[in-house]
C-alpha cells in the first residue's frame, strides 16, 4: 500500500491549500517544497508587494499633507525599511501556513520533488522516497527569458529581484502594463523614481475593459507616471549599472537610458526537472495540460495553479487545489468558471473586475446595457479625497443579469466579493439596486451603478 493518499509538490497558494483541504478530508498527505513555505506568492509576490504598496500610500499622504490641513516639514523616507516591513509581514504569514499544515497533519518535506512514476515521488536532498495514490503538481510559474530582455538580476530584473531591492531607481523602464507593471510603477513613482511603462498593446491593463484602461492612463499621467503604448522593446544594452533601452512605437524609435529595467511580461510554467517526461504527462507551450478536475492525462496526477496556465492568479490556484482534492476524495466539486473569476490590481487607483467586458459581451451577441457610477459623486470617496474612477456593470438588457463588473477607484478590490456573489446567485440589477447599502461607503457605488443601468440612479 502507498504511504500517502496525496503528495503535493509545491507549497504556494495552490499547493498548501490543496494539502490543508486534503487533511480536512482525512487524506494522509505530504507536501514537498524546495524553497520557502507559501511559494512565490506569499514570499516574493502577492503579499510583500501589497505591503510595499501600503508604504507607498502612506508616503503619498505625507507628500500631500497640505491637502488635509496638515503641515509636514523635511519628510524623509527609507525604501529599505519598507522592504524590511514587507519581509516581516511575509514571516508572520509563512509561520501561519506552516502551523496550519501541522494542524491538519500534513507532513512537510523540504527539497525538490521529482516524479519517478505515477505513484512515487523522490526527494533526493531529504533522502526520501514517497509512495502515494495521487500526486498534485503545484510548482507555479516564472518569468520567461525573452531574447530582447536578458535578465541579469542586477540592472534588468523581474519582480522577484524588485521585491528585495533596497533602493528605488532614479529612472526605471517597466516592460508590461499588467498587474505587476502597474503596481511597481505606482510604488517606485511614489518613492521618487522617474517611471516609464512600456506596453505592446495600445493601452494600459490591456485585459481590462477599455474604459478602465482610459481612466488608468489618466490617473497615472496625473501622478507623473509615463506610458509608451503600442510599443515594443527592440533591445536592452547594459553597461555597468545603466541600461540603454531601444523602444519602437508609431512615433518611431527611441533610446532611453535608465537605472533599472523591470521585466513584467512573459510567463512559463515550472515544468522542468520534476520528472514529467518520464511519466508521460502532457504539456503545451510551457504549461501542464489538465481537464476541468485538474487531472493530467496520467491517471492520479493532477496539476494546479500557475503551472497549468489556465489563469495565473493566486486565488485561482487555491480554488483549483480544492477542486483537485475534492475530486480525489470522491466528492463532486463544481466546475470552475474562469470568465467570472475576480481580477485585482492594487496600484492607485485600484482596478478590479470579473466577467465580460462591454466589448466581449457585444461580441457574444448580448443586447447590452451599461450602468455606471463615478466616485466623484460618492460621499465616502469625496471624504477620502479619492474621487478618480467609477463602477461599471455590464448587463444583459433582456433579463437584467450581470455579465461583468469593471471598477477603478478607492478600495474597489474589496467590492469584488459582493458582485461575485450576486453573479453566483444570478442576481439582477434590480436586486442589486434593491439591496440597502450602508452610508457612507464605497460600496454604495455598486448599488448606484446597478440602478443607473435601469435609469433609476438617485445620486447622479
C-alpha positions in Angstrom: 0.0 0.0 0.0 1.2 3.5 -0.7 2.4 5.6 2.2 0.1 8.6 1.3 -3.2 9.3 -0.3 -1.9 12.6 -1.7 1.6 14.1 -2.2 1.6 17.8 -3.2 4.7 19.2 -5.0 4.9 22.9 -4.2 3.6 24.9 -1.2 2.3 28.1 -2.9 -1.4 29.2 -2.6 -2.4 26.2 -4.7 -0.3 23.6 -3.0 -0.7 24.5 0.6 -4.5 25.0 0.2 -4.8 21.6 -1.5 -2.8 19.9 1.3 -4.9 21.5 4.0 -8.1 20.6 2.3 -6.8 17.0 1.9 -6.0 16.9 5.6 -9.5 18.2 6.4 -11.0 15.3 4.4 -8.9 12.8 6.2 -6.5 12.0 3.5 -3.0 11.2 4.5 -1.0 14.0 2.9 2.6 15.2 2.4 3.7 18.4 0.8 7.2 19.0 -0.8 8.8 22.4 -1.1 12.2 23.2 -2.4 12.3 26.8 -1.2 10.0 28.7 1.3 6.7 27.6 2.6 4.0 29.7 0.9 5.7 29.7 -2.5 6.4 32.7 -4.7 3.0 34.4 -4.0 3.5 34.6 -0.3 7.2 35.1 -0.2 8.0 37.0 -3.4 4.8 38.1 -4.9 1.3 38.9 -3.7 2.0 39.6 -0.1 5.3 41.6 0.0 4.2 43.7 -3.0 1.0 44.7 -1.1 3.0 45.7 1.9 5.1 47.9 -0.3 2.0 49.4 -1.9 0.7 50.3 1.6 4.1 52.0 2.4 3.8 54.0 -0.9 0.3 55.0 0.0 1.4 56.3 3.5 4.2 58.2 1.9 1.8 59.8 -0.6 -0.3 61.1 2.4 2.8 62.8 3.8 3.7 64.3 0.5 0.2 65.7 0.1 -0.3 66.6 3.8 -1.2 70.2 2.9 -4.4 68.9 1.2 -5.5 67.6 4.6 -4.6 70.7 6.5 -1.5 69.2 8.0 1.9 70.8 7.9 4.8 68.4 7.5 8.4 69.5 7.0 11.5 67.6 6.0 9.8 64.3 5.1 12.4 61.6 5.0 11.8 58.0 3.8 13.8 54.9 3.5 12.7 52.3 0.9 14.9 49.7 2.6 12.8 49.9 5.8 9.7 49.5 3.6 11.3 46.3 2.3 12.1 45.2 5.8 8.4 45.7 6.8 7.3 43.6 3.8 9.6 40.8 4.9 8.2 40.9 8.4 4.7 40.5 7.0 5.9 37.6 5.0 7.5 35.9 8.0 4.3 36.1 10.0 2.3 34.5 7.2 4.7 31.7 6.4 4.7 30.8 10.1 0.9 30.8 10.0 0.9 28.5 6.9 3.4 26.1 8.5 1.2 26.0 11.6 -1.9 25.2 9.5 -0.2 22.4 7.7 0.9 20.9 11.0 -2.6 21.3 12.5 -4.1 19.3 9.6 -1.4 16.6 10.0 0.2 17.4 6.6 3.8 16.2 6.6 6.3 18.8 5.3 9.3 17.6 3.3 11.9 20.1 2.2 13.6 19.6 -1.1 13.0 19.2 -4.8 10.3 16.6 -5.6 10.8 14.5 -8.7 8.1 12.2 -10.0 9.6 8.7 -10.6 6.3 7.1 -11.6 2.6 7.9 -11.1 2.8 6.6 -7.5 6.2 7.7 -6.5 7.9 11.0 -5.7 11.6 11.1 -4.8 13.2 13.9 -2.8 16.9 13.3 -3.1 18.1 16.0 -0.8 16.0 14.6 2.0 16.8 11.0 1.1 13.1 10.3 0.9 11.0 8.2 -1.5 7.3 8.9 -1.0 4.7 6.4 -2.4 1.3 7.8 -3.0 -2.1 7.1 -4.6 -2.2 10.7 -6.1 0.2 13.4 -7.0 -0.7 17.1 -7.2 1.8 19.3 -9.1 1.7 22.9 -7.8 5.1 24.1 -8.9 4.0 27.6 -10.1 5.5 29.6 -12.9 8.3 32.0 -13.6 9.1 34.9 -16.0 10.2 33.7 -19.3 13.6 34.7 -20.6 13.0 36.9 -23.7 15.7 37.4 -26.3 15.3 41.2 -26.2 15.1 41.4 -22.4 18.0 39.3 -21.0 17.5 39.3 -17.2 20.8 39.8 -15.3 19.1 40.2 -11.9 21.0 43.5 -11.3 20.0 46.0 -13.9 17.5 44.0 -15.9 15.3 42.4 -13.2 12.0 40.6 -12.5 9.6 41.3 -9.7 11.5 38.8 -7.6 14.6 41.0 -7.5 12.5 44.2 -7.3 10.9 43.0 -4.0 14.3 42.8 -2.4 16.0 45.8 -4.0 16.5 48.3 -1.1 17.0 51.4 -3.2 14.4 52.8 -5.7 16.0 53.5 -9.1 16.2 57.2 -10.1 14.9 56.2 -13.6 13.1 53.0 -14.5 11.6 51.3 -17.5 8.9 48.8 -16.7 8.0 46.4 -19.6 4.4 45.3 -19.3 1.3 47.1 -18.1 -0.4 44.2 -16.4 -0.8 44.0 -12.6 2.9 43.6 -11.8 3.9 46.5 -14.0 1.2 48.8 -12.8 1.9 48.1 -9.1 5.6 48.6 -9.3 5.1 51.7 -11.4 3.0 53.2 -8.6 5.3 52.2 -5.8 8.5 53.3 -7.4 6.9 56.6 -8.6 5.8 57.4 -5.1 9.3 56.9 -3.8 10.6 59.4 -6.3 11.5 57.3 -9.4 11.0 58.6 -12.9 8.9 55.7 -14.3 8.0 54.8 -17.9 5.8 51.8 -18.5 6.2 50.2 -22.0 3.3 48.2 -23.2 3.0 46.3 -26.5 -0.8 46.7 -26.6 -2.4 50.1 -27.3 -3.5 50.6 -23.7 -2.6 50.1 -20.0 -4.1 47.0 -18.3 -5.0 45.7 -21.8 -7.1 42.8 -20.5 -9.4 45.1 -18.7 -12.5 46.9 -20.0 -11.4 49.7 -22.4 -12.9 52.4 -20.2 -10.9 51.2 -17.3 -7.7 51.5 -19.3 -8.5 55.0 -20.3 -9.2 56.0 -16.7 -5.9 54.3 -15.5 -3.9 56.2 -18.2 -5.4 59.5 -17.0 -4.7 58.7 -13.3 -1.1 57.6 -14.0 -0.4 60.6 -16.1 -1.7 62.8 -13.3 0.7 61.1 -11.0 3.6 61.7 -13.3 4.0 58.1 -14.5 4.8 57.9 -18.2 3.4 55.3 -20.6 4.6 54.3 -24.0 1.7 52.3 -25.6 1.7 50.2 -28.7 5.5 50.0 -28.2 8.0 47.1 -28.2 11.4 46.8 -26.8 13.9 46.1 -29.6 16.9 45.6 -27.4 18.5 46.3 -24.0 22.2 47.1 -23.7 23.7 47.1 -20.2 26.9 49.0 -19.4 27.9 49.0 -15.7 24.9 50.0 -13.7 22.9 51.5 -16.5 20.8 50.2 -19.4 20.0 51.6 -22.8 16.6 50.5 -23.9 15.6 50.8 -27.6 11.9 51.2 -27.9 9.8 51.4 -31.1 6.2 52.6 -31.5 4.2 54.5 -34.1 6.2 57.7 -33.4 9.5 56.0 -34.3 12.4 54.5 -32.4 13.6 56.0 -29.1 16.6 55.1 -26.9 16.1 55.6 -23.2 18.8 55.3 -20.6 17.7 54.1 -17.1 18.9 52.5 -13.9 16.6 49.6 -13.9 14.5 47.6 -16.4 11.7 45.6 -14.8 10.5 42.8 -17.0 6.9 42.1 -16.2 5.8 40.1 -19.3 6.1 36.5 -20.5 5.5 33.6 -18.1 6.1 29.9 -18.3 5.2 27.0 -16.0 7.8 25.4 -13.8 7.7 22.1 -15.5 11.4 21.4 -15.8 13.3 18.9 -13.7 10.3 17.3 -11.9 10.0 14.1 -14.0 7.1 14.9 -16.2 8.6 13.5 -19.3 9.4 10.2 -17.7 5.8 9.5 -16.8 4.3 11.0 -20.0 2.5 14.0 -18.6 1.4 16.2 -21.5 2.4 19.8 -21.7 1.5 22.6 -24.1 3.5 25.8 -24.6 5.3 25.5 -21.3 2.3 24.5 -19.1 0.8 21.2 -17.9 -2.4 20.2 -19.7 -5.3 19.5 -17.4 -9.1 18.9 -17.6 -11.8 20.5 -15.5 -11.0 18.4 -12.5 -7.3 19.4 -12.8 -6.4 15.9 -13.9 -3.5 15.4 -16.3 -3.5 12.7 -19.0 -1.9 10.4 -16.5 -4.4 8.9 -14.0 -3.7 10.0 -10.4 -1.6 13.0 -11.4 -3.1 16.5 -11.1 -1.7 20.0 -11.8 -3.0 23.2 -10.2 -2.2 26.9 -10.2 0.2 28.7 -12.5 1.8 25.5 -13.7 -1.3 24.6 -15.7 -1.5 28.1 -17.3 -5.3 28.4 -17.1 -5.3 31.7 -15.1 -2.2 32.9 -13.3 -3.8 34.2 -10.1 -3.2 33.0 -6.5 -6.9 32.7 -5.7 -7.4 30.6 -8.8 -4.6 28.3 -7.7 -6.3 27.9 -4.3 -9.7 27.1 -6.0 -8.1 24.6 -8.3 -6.4 23.0 -5.3 -9.7 22.4 -3.6 -11.2 21.1 -6.9 -8.4 18.6 -7.3 -8.5 17.3 -3.7 -12.3 17.0 -3.6 -12.3 15.1 -6.8 -9.7 12.7 -5.3 -11.9 12.3 -2.2 -14.9 11.3 -4.4 -16.8 14.5 -4.0 -18.4 16.4 -6.8 -16.8 19.9 -6.8 -18.5 22.5 -9.1 -16.7 23.3 -12.4 -14.6 26.5 -12.0 -15.9 29.5 -14.0 -12.8 31.3 -15.3 -14.8 34.0 -17.1 -16.2 35.1 -13.7 -13.0 34.8 -11.7 -12.2 38.1 -9.9 -9.1 40.0 -11.0 -7.5 42.7 -8.9 -4.7 45.2 -9.4 -3.5 47.1 -6.4 -2.0 50.2 -7.8 -3.7 53.5 -7.0 -6.4 53.9 -8.1 -7.1 50.2 -7.6 -8.5 48.1 -10.5 -11.0 45.3 -10.1 -13.1 43.2 -12.4 -14.8 40.0 -13.3 -16.9 38.7 -16.1 -17.3 40.0 -19.6 -16.1 43.4 -20.7 -18.6 45.6 -22.7 -16.8 44.7 -25.9 -16.8 40.9 -25.1 -20.4 40.9 -24.2 -21.3 42.6 -27.5 -19.1 40.1 -29.4 -21.0 37.3 -27.8 -24.3 38.7 -29.2 -25.8 40.0 -25.9 -28.1 43.0 -26.1 -26.0 45.1 -23.6 -26.9 47.9 -21.3 -24.4 49.7 -19.1 -24.7 51.0 -15.6 -22.0 53.4 -14.4 -21.4 55.5 -11.3 -18.4 57.8 -10.8 -16.7 58.2 -7.5 -16.8 61.9 -7.8 -20.5 61.5 -6.9 -19.7 59.3 -3.9 -19.8 60.9 -0.4 -17.3 58.5 1.0 -14.9 58.9 -1.9 -15.1 62.6 -1.5 -14.4 62.4 2.2 -11.4 60.1 1.5 -10.1 62.5 -1.2 -10.1 59.7 -3.7 -12.6 60.5 -6.5 -10.8 59.1 -9.6 -12.7 56.3 -11.2 -16.0 54.6 -11.3 -18.0 51.4 -11.0 -19.3 49.9 -14.3 -21.7 47.0 -14.7 -22.3 45.2 -18.0 -25.8 43.9 -18.1 -27.9 41.7 -20.3 -30.6 44.2 -21.3 -33.3 41.5 -21.8 -33.2 39.9 -18.3 -31.1 42.2 -16.2 -28.3 39.6 -15.5 -24.9 41.0 -14.6 -22.5 39.9 -17.2 -19.5 41.7 -15.8 -18.3 44.4 -13.5 -15.3 46.7 -14.0 -14.1 49.1 -11.4 -11.3 51.6 -10.9 -11.1 53.7 -7.7 -10.6 53.6 -3.9 -10.5 50.1 -2.4 -12.6 48.6 -5.3 -10.9 45.3 -4.9 -12.9 44.8 -1.8 -16.2 45.1 -3.8 -15.5 42.0 -5.9 -16.9 39.7 -3.2 -20.3 41.3 -3.3 -20.5 41.4 -7.1 -19.2 37.9 -7.4 -21.8 36.6 -5.0 -24.5 38.5 -6.9 -23.4 36.8 -10.1 -23.2 33.4 -8.4 -26.7 33.7 -7.2 -27.9 35.0 -10.6 -28.9 38.4 -9.2 -30.1 41.1 -11.5 -29.5 44.8 -11.4 -33.0 45.2 -9.8 -31.9 43.1 -6.9 -28.6 44.9 -6.5 -30.5 48.1 -6.7 -33.0 47.0 -4.0 -30.2 46.0 -1.6 -29.8 48.6 1.1 -26.1 49.5 1.4 -24.6 51.3 4.5 -24.0 55.0 4.1 -21.5 56.5 3.5 -19.5 53.6 2.0 -17.6 53.0 -1.3 -20.0 50.0 -1.8 -22.9 52.4 -2.5 -21.3 52.9 -5.9 -22.3 49.3 -6.8 -25.9 49.9 -5.9 -26.0 53.2 -7.8 -24.3 51.6 -10.9 -26.9 48.9 -10.9 -29.7 51.4 -10.5 -28.2 53.5 -13.3 -28.4 50.6 -15.7 -32.2 50.7 -15.3 -32.3 54.5 -15.4 -33.1 54.7 -11.7 -29.9 56.0 -10.1 -30.6 58.5 -7.3 -27.3 60.3 -6.9 -26.3 61.0 -10.5 
